[in-house]
Amino acid sequence: MINASLATKIKNDKDYIYLVQTRRAYSIKLTLLMLCVYFSFILTLAFYPTFLAAPLYEGATTTIGIAVGIFIILFSFSLTGIYVRRANSEFDTLTQKIHEKFSPKELYPQKKLRS
């Protein structure tokens, strides 16, 4: 259980503040990027459905809409991978640094931080 004074110290720590602000800003940017892609698709579907219904090429049964839908799925997976990569490097390193700064040494033996 964490006591109130320790929680206050952690909240006021410059590394913790940086971690929270950086992670939040990064998450918001990726979220807005995904929303732009998704709503572009939805607006295209609403206002130009014939464009998405058109075949990829002459005689194809697969439409542009299917290709765009697959792109959106792959794009969302890649955004997740981009976030996880940064979280596993920068964010985890900062979190470990904060843990080591505010945790009893016997509970958390010294671990080498990733560079």
PyMOL commands that set and color helices and strands:
alter all, ss='L'
color gray80, all
select helices_A, chain A and resi 4-12+14-47+49-53+64-102
alter helices_A, ss='H'
color red, helices_A
deselect
rebuild
show_as cartoon
